[in-house]
Amino acid sequence: MQRHRFDSTGRDVPIIGQGTWYLEEGDPASAIAALRRGLDLGMTHVDTAEMYGEGAAEELVGEAIAGRRDEVFLVTKVLPQHASPTGTIGACERSLSRLRTDRIDCYLLHWRGPHRLADTIAGFEELRRDGKILSWGVSNFDARDLKEALAIAGEGRIACNQVLYHLEERAIEHAVLPWCERHGVAVTAYSPFGHGRFPGLRSAGGRVLAKVAAAHGATPRQVALAFLTRRPSLFAIPKASSVTHAVENAAAGEVRLTAAEIDVIDNAFPLRSTPASLPML
Ligand SMILES: NC(=O)c1ccc[n+]([C@@H]2O[C@H](COP(=O)([O-])OP(=O)(O)OC[C@H]3O[C@@H](n4cnc5c(N)ncnc54)[C@H](OP(=O)(O)O)[C@@H]3O)[C@@H](O)[C@H]2O)c1
């Protein structure tokens, strides 16, 4: 499993991790087995949120990582409506309890909501001083939001921006990804398989993925994950509720695409939309 530096934390984190949205909707034994097999195979970046199943996903994660906490880079998220200074602290303490741990490696604001960013960041900083979180970050932030957070917190504080990023949705490459790379903010790709809408084998893009995959003895999904994590700033967190899927996803962490293969995939899944605004320095 390749690792990239999760920049401001100084931690080397596996490029392929494990998502947990809707994990609680399936068979819990299968979900826990998938998470544990994922950990065995190096997918120790585990992403969850208080929102997922109203805490049920965090409880599953807590069970899956019991006895193995030190292996895990644990990420969870506060809901925007809880993200006042005291609300953030209360939400974090409830997450810690469900996760059966004393610390979160990276605590994220799930998306921007009613509370002032400065208030949420004040809550994060208090949690960090108390050792309940080791770092904090954001999610679904555009370049303008990031710039505002940076102005409040200063350089080196925003550990991560977790964003929608898959082969058919590459909009972050216009402004968000360059901004994060300039400021040492790790970028985690959520819904890397398009939340289950992965290009079919009969589509033009699907055929390109299959051809690249064949050259590596890999699968199209593994090639997609390798493409999405091709830069040192990038990580991906596919969600799998079966051991079979977890095993396939973990092996993507060994696939190294050539520059020519990256070009071929880039052409097959072009960066379409025009940026709404130019990158902000
Ligand atoms: N910050 C945010 O706002 C935000 C938003 C969305 C998601 N996320 C995070 O990102 C994670 C991933 O995104 P996502 O859950 O939306 O979707 P995703 O990972 O793009 O896709 C999940 C779907 O792909 C299937 N799958 C996984 N591995 C597979 C494999 N090897 N072969 C075939 N199918 C496979 C899963 O099936 P099975 O379940 O049957 O294995 C599931 O149906 C979430 O779980 C969550 O942790 C964050």
The ligand as an ORCA input file, in Angstrom:
! r2SCAN-3c Opt
* xyz 0 1
  N     -17.536     14.512      3.016
  C     -18.648     14.246      2.372
  O     -19.533     15.101      2.185
  C     -18.849     12.854      1.803
  C     -19.863     12.632      0.862
  C     -19.976     11.345      0.334
  C     -19.113     10.329      0.748
  N     -18.168     10.575      1.694
  C     -17.244      9.502      2.170
  O     -16.672      8.860      1.042
  C     -16.949      7.467      1.105
  C     -17.046      6.853     -0.281
  O     -18.064      7.445     -1.042
  P     -19.480      6.752     -1.335
  O     -19.815      5.804     -0.260
  O     -20.418      7.875     -1.619
  O     -19.330      5.983     -2.691
  P     -18.206      5.147     -3.486
  O     -17.132      4.718     -2.574
  O     -17.884      5.943     -4.688
  O     -19.066      3.907     -3.953
  C     -19.571      2.967     -3.051
  C     -20.276      1.903     -3.867
  O     -19.293      1.196     -4.633
  C     -19.424     -0.179     -4.339
  N     -18.099     -0.797     -4.364
  C     -17.068     -0.548     -3.517
  N     -16.000     -1.274     -3.851
  C     -16.367     -2.017     -4.926
  C     -15.699     -2.964     -5.733
  N     -14.422     -3.280     -5.514
  N     -16.382     -3.529     -6.760
  C     -17.666     -3.189     -7.007
  N     -18.359     -2.284     -6.292
  C     -17.697     -1.704     -5.251
  C     -20.045     -0.279     -2.979
  O     -20.713     -1.495     -2.890
  P     -20.773     -2.347     -1.531
  O     -21.228     -1.414     -0.459
  O     -21.719     -3.424     -1.881
  O     -19.392     -2.874     -1.260
  C     -20.997      0.900     -3.018
  O     -22.186      0.564     -3.704
  C     -18.269      7.434      1.905
  O     -18.573      6.138      2.348
  C     -17.965      8.440      2.977
  O     -17.125      7.878      3.985
  C     -17.996     11.835      2.214
*
